[in-house]
Every structure is written in C-alpha cells, then in structure tokens.
Amino acid sequence: MRSKVENVVAKASEDDLRRLQQSVEASPEAVSALKAKGLSSSQVVAVNLTNGILTLFAKTA
C-alpha cells in the first residue's frame, strides 16, 4: 500500500495536494480523527474511500 500512496503523491501537483487538504479540512469528522492522532490536514497526502470507509494517508516525517 505504501508504494501505491508514494506513486500517487509523486504524480500530484502542489495544487492537487492543496485541494485535497482543503477537502479534508471541510470534514469535521476527518479533522477530529487527525487531531486524535496528533496530525493535521496539511499532512494529508492521499485518501482512499472503499465500501464507505475513508482512509487518510498523512506524511509524518
């Protein structure tokens, strides 16, 4: 999974990431989940939505 995320991030422009992060910021549930893990929307680099389950991928280092 990590290599797939890295592949997507490598192809994303700064504008793509900014729009993604703004979308995440618009979801109080996502912001709350990130804060619970000590993260913020500015660290989100990819998302996956499968069967109604949203997974956020964040860059931490």
C-alpha positions as CSV (number, residue, x, y, z in Angstrom):
1,M,0.0,0.0,0.0
2,R,2.8,2.4,0.8
3,S,4.3,2.2,-2.7
4,K,0.9,2.9,-4.2
5,V,0.5,6.0,-2.0
6,E,4.0,7.2,-2.8
7,N,3.2,6.7,-6.5
8,V,0.1,8.9,-6.3
9,V,1.9,11.6,-4.3
10,A,4.7,11.7,-6.8
11,K,2.2,12.4,-9.6
12,A,0.2,15.0,-7.6
13,S,0.8,18.7,-8.1
14,E,1.0,21.2,-5.2
15,D,-2.4,22.4,-6.2
16,D,-3.8,18.9,-6.1
17,L,-2.5,18.4,-2.6
18,R,-3.8,21.8,-1.5
19,R,-7.3,21.0,-2.8
20,L,-7.2,17.6,-1.2
21,Q,-6.2,19.1,2.2
22,Q,-9.0,21.8,1.8
23,S,-11.5,19.0,1.3
24,V,-10.3,17.2,4.3
25,E,-10.5,20.4,6.3
26,A,-14.1,20.8,5.3
27,S,-14.9,17.5,7.1
28,P,-15.2,17.9,10.9
29,E,-15.0,14.1,11.4
30,A,-11.8,13.9,9.4
31,V,-10.2,16.8,11.2
32,S,-11.2,15.3,14.6
33,A,-9.7,11.9,13.6
34,L,-6.5,13.6,12.5
35,K,-6.2,15.7,15.7
36,A,-6.8,12.5,17.8
37,K,-3.6,11.1,16.1
38,G,-1.7,14.4,16.6
39,L,-1.9,15.2,12.9
40,S,-3.4,18.0,10.8
41,S,-5.0,18.3,7.3
42,S,-1.8,19.9,6.0
43,Q,-0.1,16.5,6.4
44,V,-2.7,14.6,4.3
45,V,-1.2,13.5,1.0
46,A,-3.8,10.9,-0.2
47,V,-7.2,9.4,0.7
48,N,-8.9,6.2,-0.1
49,L,-12.6,5.5,0.0
50,T,-13.7,1.9,-0.2
51,N,-17.0,0.4,0.9
52,G,-17.9,3.6,2.8
53,I,-14.6,3.6,4.8
54,L,-12.4,6.7,4.4
55,T,-8.7,6.2,4.9
56,L,-6.4,9.2,5.2
57,F,-2.7,9.0,4.4
58,A,-0.5,11.5,6.1
59,K,3.2,12.4,5.7
60,T,4.7,12.5,9.2
61,A,8.4,12.9,8.6
